Amino acid sequence: MANHKSAIKRAKQSEARRMRNRARKSRMKTAIRKLEEAIRENAVDQAVERLREATSIIAKTASKGTIHRNTASRKISRLTKKVNGLRAAQSA
């Protein structure tokens, strides 16, 4: 455990940051899981709505620095591709 006053403060800050990042990541993963669930069920309208929500959450997670912006972009791109594929299959 930290002994110096500054080290104690840093440990507290790091722990608070870790918990905040953990909550953000968890929220993001839940949104992605719900979207993928809608895709599996072939619910196009629900998938489109959940994609919009997931995209927002992923972008926000990246803007806060919890995940890298390229990672966020990649996740959004792949999810959008899945939803677009579902829409194409539905209309065909």
C-alpha positions in Angstrom: 0.0 0.0 0.0 1.1 3.6 -0.7 2.8 5.5 2.1 3.3 9.0 0.8 0.4 11.4 0.8 0.6 11.9 -3.0 0.9 8.1 -3.6 -2.3 7.5 -1.5 -4.1 10.2 -3.5 -2.9 8.6 -6.8 -4.1 5.2 -5.6 -7.6 6.6 -4.8 -7.7 8.3 -8.2 -6.6 5.2 -10.1 -9.3 3.1 -8.3 -12.0 5.6 -9.1 -10.9 5.8 -12.7 -10.8 2.0 -12.9 -14.3 1.6 -11.6 -15.6 4.4 -14.0 -14.0 2.7 -17.0 -15.3 -0.7 -15.9 -18.9 0.6 -15.7 -18.6 2.3 -19.2 -17.2 -0.9 -20.7 -19.9 -3.0 -19.1 -22.6 -0.7 -20.5 -21.1 -0.8 -23.9 -20.8 -4.6 -23.9 -24.5 -4.9 -22.8 -25.6 -2.7 -25.6 -23.7 -4.8 -28.1 -25.1 -8.0 -26.6 -28.6 -6.7 -26.9 -28.0 -5.7 -30.6 -26.6 -9.1 -31.5 -29.5 -10.8 -29.8 -31.9 -8.7 -32.0 -29.9 -9.7 -35.1 -30.1 -13.4 -34.1 -33.9 -13.1 -33.8 -34.1 -11.4 -37.2 -35.9 -8.4 -35.7 -34.9 -5.7 -38.2 -36.7 -2.8 -36.6 -35.4 -3.7 -33.1 -31.9 -4.2 -34.5 -31.9 -0.8 -36.2 -33.0 0.9 -33.0 -30.5 -1.0 -30.9 -27.7 -0.2 -33.4 -28.5 3.5 -32.9 -28.2 3.1 -29.1 -25.1 0.9 -29.3 -23.3 3.3 -31.7 -24.0 6.2 -29.3 -22.7 4.3 -26.3 -19.6 3.0 -28.1 -18.7 6.5 -29.4 -19.2 8.0 -25.9 -17.0 5.3 -24.4 -14.2 6.1 -26.9 -14.6 9.9 -26.3 -14.0 9.4 -22.6 -10.8 7.5 -23.4 -11.9 4.1 -22.0 -11.4 2.4 -25.4 -9.3 3.6 -28.3 -11.2 5.5 -31.0 -10.1 3.1 -33.7 -11.5 0.2 -31.6 -14.8 2.0 -31.3 -14.8 2.7 -35.1 -14.2 -0.9 -35.8 -16.9 -2.1 -33.5 -19.5 0.3 -34.9 -18.5 -0.6 -38.5 -18.9 -4.4 -37.9 -22.2 -4.0 -36.1 -23.5 -1.7 -38.9 -22.4 -4.3 -41.5 -24.3 -7.0 -39.6 -27.5 -4.9 -39.4 -27.3 -3.9 -43.1 -26.9 -7.5 -44.0 -30.0 -8.4 -42.0 -31.9 -5.6 -43.7 -30.8 -6.8 -47.1 -31.8 -10.4 -46.4 -35.1 -9.2 -45.1 -36.0 -7.1 -48.2 -34.8 -9.8 -50.6 
